Amino acid sequence: MTTDSLDWPAMALGTAGVDFEVRSPPELTDVLRDWGARFSRAAG
């Protein structure tokens, strides 16, 4: 996937409903951690 923002691949992976492993780019891991923390706070 070619994109200017890693938010799009994060959203696509999150909505796929399957387990996955990030192999590259390493920056995607940071985006997913940020999203995960945000969602965890929202869920209480």
Contacts in CASP RR format, 6 or more apart in sequence:
PFRMAT RR
TARGET T0000
AUTHOR 0000-0000-0000
METHOD contacts of the structure
MODEL  1
MTTDSLDWPAMALGTAGVDFEVRSPPELTDVLRDWGARFSRAAG
1 8 0 8 1.000
1 9 0 8 1.000
1 12 0 8 1.000
3 9 0 8 1.000
6 25 0 8 1.000
6 27 0 8 1.000
6 28 0 8 1.000
6 31 0 8 1.000
7 31 0 8 1.000
9 28 0 8 1.000
10 28 0 8 1.000
10 31 0 8 1.000
10 32 0 8 1.000
10 35 0 8 1.000
13 20 0 8 1.000
13 32 0 8 1.000
22 28 0 8 1.000
22 29 0 8 1.000
22 32 0 8 1.000
END
